[in-house]
């Protein structure tokens, strides 16, 4: 049995960690994970591959948009 959590075994673990730190206090870790997952699937669908740097850029844009929407509602 592995001691690694699901996030740590993900090819995007470093991306999630960086985005969690960047958006701490703005978004929950669950929201960051969901955005990374959505970015992964979106990249695959559009380009056929999902390199971590592409997934990070897409997820960051998602998180910025969510933060903007939340601030406008607030």
For each residue, the residues with C-beta under 8 A, 3 or more apart:
1:
2: 9
3:
4: 8 9
5: 8 9
6: 9 10
7: 10 13 16 33
8: 4 5 13
9: 2 4 5 6 13
10: 6 7 13 16
11: 52
12: 15 16 36 40 52 55 56
13: 7 8 9 10 16 17
14: 17 18 52
15: 12 18 19 36 52 55 56 59
16: 7 10 12 13 19 20 29 32 33 36
17: 13 14 20 21
18: 14 15 21 22 56
19: 15 16 22 23 32 35 36 56 59 60 63
20: 16 17 23 24 29 32
21: 17 18 24
22: 18 19 60 63
23: 19 20 26 27 31 32 63 67
24: 20 21
25:
26: 23 63 67 70
27: 23 31 32 35 63 66 67
28: 31 32
29: 16 20 32 33
30: 33 34
31: 23 27 28 34 35 63 66
32: 16 19 20 23 27 28 29 35 36 59 63
33: 7 16 29 30 36 37
34: 30 31 37 38
35: 19 27 31 32 38 39 59 62 63 66
36: 12 15 16 19 32 33 39 40 55 56 59
37: 33 34 40 41
38: 34 35 41 42 58 59 62
39: 35 36 42 43 50 54 55 56 58 59 62
40: 12 36 37 43 44 50 55
41: 37 38 44 45 50
42: 38 39 45 46 58
43: 39 40 46 47 49 50 51 54 55 58
44: 40 41 47 48 49 50
45: 41 42
46: 42 43
47: 43 44 50 54
48: 44
49: 43 44 54
50: 39 40 41 43 44 47 54 55
51: 43 54 55
52: 11 12 14 15 55 56
53: 56 57
54: 39 43 47 49 50 51 57 58
55: 12 15 36 39 40 43 50 51 52 58 59
56: 12 15 18 19 36 39 52 53 59 60
57: 53 54 60 61
58: 38 39 42 43 54 55 61 62
59: 15 19 32 35 36 38 39 55 56 62 63
60: 19 22 56 57 63 64
61: 57 58 64 65
62: 35 38 39 58 59 65 66
63: 19 22 23 26 27 31 32 35 59 60 66 67
64: 60 61 67 68
65: 61 62 68 69
66: 27 31 35 62 63 69 70
67: 23 26 27 63 64 70 71
68: 64 65 71 72
69: 65 66 72 73
70: 26 66 67 73 74
71: 67 68 74
72: 68 69
73: 69 70
74: 70 71
